Amino acid sequence: MNVLLNTPLFTVARHMAFDDVCAALYSGGVWLRFYRWVPGKAVTFGYGQPVGLVKPAAAAKGFFDCVRRPTGGGMVFHEEDLTFSCLFESALRPSAIYEKLHGAIQNALGALAPVHTWGKTDPLAYAPARNGAAGVCFANPVENDLLSADGHKILGGAIRRFERAVLYQGSLQLPGARQSPALKRAVIAGVENCFGVRLAARGAGAELLEKTFILERERYLTPAWNEKF
């Protein structure tokens, strides 16, 4: 089943819960979803990041709604970005997944956003904290991120392996990206070309949404999750 999942407007906690539920229920194929956000600013931060470093860094930029992701990586500030998640099966190493997926999206973006991939591996860039501060995803480009011609990072993602699925959570940070149908079409084309599939639009059913609401309440809105490190 290769689907483009459509969901209602969600808060940041509900977005994380929905991805988590989908990963647990994954039954094969490629599942792509664009986040539809309720108005407002939010931060997601990597599973292993210390909340005591994340919250002050977020507050300094006027972001107060902070939720821990099920995936790794650094802090991501969500305001005008095109945020999306993808579920698929793969035995590749994470670096190879990023290279394949980001390369396909790069090709699909074409003239919409002339980019080049980051060719340098810096192990410290993957660290949850760096120099006493929380790692910020878009401030620390790593191997196979997409950068603009001036070296500014515009696409990054984080991965987690579940029992069957690989969950990828990505953010495309270009001016007006969230409202751009052309950029959405490019991401869809990149994902389809990456995996050799065609995606069929499908809404999230009532059962899936109900499981999401429960997991949001029991995990992603709790201090036990968000303040666990």
N, C-alpha and C positions, 0 to 999 in steps of 0.2 A: 504494500500500500504506500504510494508516493503522494503525499498530500501537502497542500498549502493551507495550514490551519488558520481560521479566522476566529478571533476572540473579541469580547467587548473591551471597553476601556478598563484597565486594571491599575491599581496602585503598585508600587514597587514590590511590596511583600507578596502580593497576589501573582505578579509575574514570576517571581522565583518559585512560588508554590506550584504554579501551573507547569513550568518546565520540569520540576521534580516529579510531579505526578505523571506526566507524559513519559518521562524516562523509565519510571517504574512499570508503566503499562505498555511500553513499546512492543510492537508485534512484528517489526520488520519494515523494510523500505526506507524512504527518506521523508522526514517530516520537517517542514520549514514553517516558521511563524514570525511575523513582524509584531513587535510590541505596539499596542495602542495604549497610550498613557492618559491617565486622568491629569488635568492641569496641575502644574507645579514642578518643582525640581526635586531630584532624588539622587542618591548615591548607592551603588552596589559595591561591595568590597569582597576580596577573595576569601575563600574558605579559611585559610590559615592566617589571615591578618589580625593583629591585635586591635580590638575596638578602641582601646585607650589612645592609640595613635590616629585611628581613622576619624573619630568624631571631632577632635579639635581641627584637623586639617579640612574636614568638610565644612564645619561651622565658619571657618575663616573665609570661605568663599560663599557663605550664605546658604549652604545646603544642610538641612537638619533631618531629613528622612533617609536614614541609612540602614540598609539591610544586607546581611551576609549572604553571598551567593553559595550555591552548592558546588560551583566550580572554583578553580584557583585564580591566580593572577592578582592584579592590583586594584586600587580604587578606580571606579569609572563614574564620572559626573554626567548624569543624564538630564539634559535640558532641551536640546534641539537635535540630538543625535537620532539616527535611524538604527534602532536596536532590534536585533533578531536572534532567534535560536534555531538550532538545527539538530535533529536526531538521525543517526545513521549507524550502520555497522562498519567497523574497520579494525583490522589487525595492525595497522600502521602505527609507528611511534607518533607521539604528538607533533614533533617537529615536521614529520613527513605529512601529517594531516594538514597542518597549517600551510605548508608549502603548496600542497595540491589545491586546497580549498581557496586560499587567498590568491593563488595564481589564476584560478578560474574566474574569480570575481574581478581581479585586476583586468583580465582580458575582456570581460563583459562591460566593465566601466568605460573602457576606451577613452574617447574624447571628453566624456562627462567629467572625468577626474584623472588627468594624466598623473600616473603614480609610478613608483618603482619600489621593489621590495628591499627591506633592510637586510643587508648581507653580513652583518656582524653579530657574533654570538658573545653576549656579556652575561655570564652566569649570575652576577649580582642583580641584574635587571629583573630576574624572576623572584627575588627575595620578597617576602611579605613586608619587610621593613628595610630601610636603607638609610644609613647615617642618622639613625635615631628618629626617622620619620616614616610614616606609612608609605609604601610604594604606590605611586600613581601610574596607572596603566599607560595613559597617553603622554606622560612625561618621560617614559623610559622605553623607547622602541627596542624590540628584540627581533631575533631572527624570524624572517618571513612575515613581519608586520608590513602593512602598506603605508608608504610615506609619500607626501607630495614632493614636487621637484625641489622645494626649499628645505626638505628634511623634516617637515612637520608630520607627525603620525596621524593618519586618518582612519585606519581600520586595524582593530585588534580584537582578539577573542580569547576565551578561556575554555578549557576542556575538562570533562570528568568522564571516566568510564563507569557505566552501570553494568548490571548483569549481562544484558545483551547489547545495549546501545552506548554509543558515544554521544554525550551532550556537548554541543558547542554553543556558547553564548557570545555574540559579537556585537560590536558597536561601530557604526560608520559615522564619523564626525566631520561633516562638511556643512557649510552654511545652508540652512534650509533643508537639510537632508530628510528630516522627519516628514516633511510635507511634499516630498518630491516623488511623483509617480515614476519618473524616469530612473531614479536611483533604485527604487524598489524593483522595477523591471530588470535592471541590471543585476541585482543580487539574485533574483529568481533565475535568470539566465545562467549566472555563474554557478549556482548550486546544481541546476539541471545538467549543465555541461560537465561539471565535476564528477557527478555520479552516473551520468548517462541515463537520466530518467526524465519524465515529464510529470509535473505536479498538477494534481487536480484540487481545486478549491473545495474546502469542506469546513463547516462550522463545528465548533466544540459542542458536544452533546451535553445534556443535562447531567448525566452521571459523572462525566469528566469534570464539569464545573463544580459539582457538589463535593467531589473528592478534593478539588483545589481549595474550596472554602475551608474545608476541615483542616487540611495540612497548613494552610495559611494561619489559621487560628492556633493550631497546636505546635507549630514550629516557627514560622517566619515572622510572627508578631511577638515572640517570646524572648525575654532576656536570656533564657537558657541556650537559645540558638545564637542570637545576635551578639551576646556578650560572653560567649563560651571561651574565647581567647582574649 
